[in-house]
Amino acid sequence: MFKRSLFLPLLILSLSCTLLFSACRQQTANNPPATENNNSETLKLLYWQAPTILNPHLSTGFKDSEASRITLEPLASFDEKGELVPFLAAEIPTIENGGVARDGKSVTWKLKKDIKWSDGTPFTAKDVIATYNFITNPKTGSTSAGNYEIVKTVEAIDPHTVKINFKQVNPAWSLVFVGTEGMILPAHLYEKYSNETARQAPANLLPVGTGPYKVVEFKPGDTAVYEPNSFFREADKLGFQRIELKGGGDATSAARAVLQTQEADYAYNLQVEAKVLSDLEKAGRGQLISSFGSLIERVLFNLSDPNQVTPEGERSSIKFSHPFLSDVKVREALSLAVDRDTIATQLYGITGKTTPNFIVMPSEYNSPNTSYEFNLEKAKKLLDDAGWKDSNGDGTRDKNGVEMKLVFQTTVNPLRQKTQEIIKQSLQAIGVGVELKTIDASIFFSSDPANDDTVEKFYADLQMYTTGNNSPDPKAYFKTFTCSEIPQKADGWAGDNYARYCNPEYDKLWQAFSQELKPEKRREIAIKMNDMLINNFVIIPLVHRADVVAISNSLSGFKLTPWDRNTWNIKDWKRSK
């Protein structure tokens, strides 16, 4: 049974004011004059989270890989049905065609012939090997490295055949060189940058790819301009002569630009209240497309102390445990104080639904054993029992001279800021001080070691963002909570275990999952890992979030898949007549 929020009336009042303001704006701009894109041969893409780099292996953010995917391709990817489709591969390896070894220790890919990079250089097996070397060199700080740790060697059988040998049995062979983290880089431009100079590679900003379009101009944090790749294998079938990807602004403005004013053809990642979106769609000039894939909006605990500093100048170091979040009872109390139902119903509406799980897709991995509860009184008792009480009467709990105060960070986004406020009110009600912090998404997800406000460094106590598994096989997704994935200064902050969670039992389960070939057994292990993360309160899953985009009524060929970026099939996008 879920208890009603003590702050629900206040919240509804606040939201009503917001929606009233939006409604007033709608009345004055119900049908604003269309400033439509009059050039039918130009495709205008609008991203309120602007890309900052066009090498997906050096970034955490979806917006960078979205922009990169227009130019770069993997060997294959998964469609909306979870089936592998070839891109640079001539065929999908199987046991039957000899591509997948029966012992599970290797996979052989046959590559398409006569493929060229956008500068005219032939694509060969050498490029696949160079990509592997770039990703796996610890000095590059690649964010894709986790998927490739199981690889023993990558060898060229001939110029158009690549064999990948694994260190052990690997049922998840399709995670390597496939999908978002499998995009292939050109050897002739990256070989000399497969080291500490990786971020200096000119191709990070002006990439050369095998995809349908090539970059002709890029202003990080602002604009990317593409033109057809004349060497693309289906260049004569492309729908546009120019693509303009614009970044910046906010999600609501991006939605309005497509759905009302027609200034853009496509708007990405519309984290906007559901009612506002539906009101905008009523103009009839565009449509919303949503897909419930694997995306989970979650709150993550920092199990290290973000305020202590090592002699090397490292914060959030595993050398220092968090003064109170390292206690599972405290984390449980904070979880009990999060009103997920209100967040889902009042903010997300039809675009989000509550979940108690870390993994929601594919559905066979969705644990039936977990639940969530909103209970402030129970939360207070847990903190009392743990010795955290307000000894000085300032409204904040303390223990042994430590005040229970949190810095809660996330990206700049109206939906997230309202979620922050809901959570802050509840936490304050149980005696926890909360300071809210917002960071521009271009910085938060940049993975740039020079920035202190990245998701990897996590110089805060709580942080909120969305992610999910990029493949029907969740091996890489579960790996993000293994001990080896903890980001630290020594590895260039490249790890994905932002919580600094380290549990040998979890790691043991992950190793078993990684080598298990029987689907039912893998399912059992996956559910055990999910339940361990949930029951240890490492994360607070908030909402199973739909991927919502807006497209112009004149745009056709657009197809969403939960296992790749939205631009994965941009070669098929056309302007309807």
Secondary structure, 3 states (H helix, E strand, C coil): CCCCCCCHHHHHHHHHHHHHHHHHHHHHCCCCCCCCCCCCCEEEEEECCCCCCCCHHHCCCHHHHHHHHCCCCCCEEECCCCCEEECCECCCCCCCCCCECCCCCEEEEEECCCCECCCCCECCHHHHHHHHHHHHCHHHCCCCHHHHCCEEEEEEEECCEEEEEECCCCCCHHHCCECHHHCCCCHHHHHHHCCCCHHHCHHHCCCCCCCCEEEEEEECCCEEEEEECCCCCCHHHCCCCEEEEEECCCHHHHHHHHHCCCCCCEECCCCCCHHHHHHHHCCCCEEEEEECCCCEEEEEECCEECCCCCCCCCCCEEEEECCCCCCHHHHHHHHHCCCHHHHHHHHHHHHEEECCCCCCCCHHHCCCCCCCCCCHHHHHHHHHHCCCECCCCCCCCEECCEECEEEEEEECCHHHHHHHHHHHHHHHHCCCEEEEEEECHHHHCCCCCCCCCCCCCCCCCEEEEEECCCCCCCHHHHHCCCHHHCCCHHHCCCCCCCCCCCCHHHHHHHHHHHHCCCHHHHHHHHHHHHHHHHHCCCEEEEEEECEEEEEECCEECCCCCCCCCCCCCHHHCEECC
